[in-house]
Amino acid sequence: MSERLIKSLQGSWRREKTGAETYRRLAEKEPNQQRKSVLFKLAEAEEVHARKIEERLHTLGGRIPSFSESPFRKIQRWLMIQSGTANAIRRLEETEDQHTDDYAADAAVFSSETDSALLRGIMKEERVHAKVLESELKDEHPEQRLESIFKKEKWHAGHSGGWIGQAIYGANDGLGAVFGIVSGMAGYTGGSNVVLVAGIAGTLASALSMGSGAYLARKTEREVYEAEIERERKEIEQNPDEEREELELFYQLKGFSAEESSMMTERLMQKPEQFLKTLAQEELGLSTATFPNPMKEAFSATAATAVGGIIPVIPFLFLSGAPAVLASLVISTVAHFLVGSLKTIVTGRSWWRSGLEMTLVGLLTAAIAFGVGMILSPEGHLGGLH
């Protein structure tokens, strides 16, 4: 058991030294002073863990391994840091969670209470580190958050920009999807009344899909929140001292002194419900304020998607053939630019650049759909418009 214990502690020592180095390198590159301070504190906390393990290894007569990293590990860290602080923090959060699991597994098999207590203490602090990193992700710039919305799957992307951001995304989705349908059907039929039917059907389907998706996503998130709160409540009931220590460590890593952290936590402990809410907010990043009303989100998504979707269809209510297709192209192009410009309400980017970007994407999508429609047309690519 002694040899196994020494090898396990040496592995833990390497993990802590590697973590400390990663936090330091990331902190050196971080421009935000508050986040830089947190990262440096986490690096120092990892060094403290390493020193504790060193002391135990000395007692056991074990060798302190030399700290060296392979070129591959250095390249891997460099690439992670270059990917941006937000992404790097996500990867570090995953690493901290893995370390917590590793320490829990080791602590469970060691017969010595001294060694089990050492690993349990480090495990507790690693869990706090992961929660600190999770809280840092709440501070992303609004532009980064909205870009995540446009890159991720529909309404599962978060609350960035509130209902305004969701409405803009809905309008963009409806406009882009139905413009593609209209363009494809125009290429296939030459601009007949079938385009009108397909456009209306596409608008209705897109609006209902986005609205129901928004409602279910928000409802699910609230249910998850309630489940997490209940889990945290049980942890407080079963291990109040451990939860108090976690919150104290959390505050210390945020920059408060040990005395200030202890005083704030002690006051919160006197009000159980407030203590619970504070744990949920500070450690898990959860708050009732972060969950919009599901019905409001659903209505916003449905209405915005319907408005965006009906725009390419409007000319076909009054025209047919080439004139309708041309009119749809013009108003859809203008609409793409306007919706792109509206993104600046929550992103702060250049309005003309954002509008131009969305316009080019919309035109490219329409051109591809129109070309495919013409190729599949019974009259072939010579059928054209009439």
Secondary structure, 3 states (H helix, E strand, C coil): CHHHHHHHHHHHHHHHHHHHHHHHHHHHHCCCHHHHHHHHHHHHHHHHHHHHHHHHHHHHCCCCCCCCCCHHHHHHHHHHHHCCHHHHHHHHHHHHHHHHHHHHHHHHHCCCHHHHHHHHHHHHHHHHHHHHHHHHHHHCCHHHHHHHHHHCCHHHHCCCCHHHHHHHHHHHHHHHHHHHHHHHHHHHHCCCHHHHHHHHHHHHHHHHHHHHHHHHHHHHHHHHHHHHHHHHHHHHHHCHHHHHHHHHHHHHHCCCCHHHHHHHHHHHHCCHHHHHHHHHHHCCCCCHHHCCCHHHHHHHHHHHHHHHHHHHHCHHHHCCHHHHHHHHHHHHHHHHHHHHHHCHHHHCCCHHHHHHHHHHHHHHHHHHHHHHHHHHCCCHHHCCCC
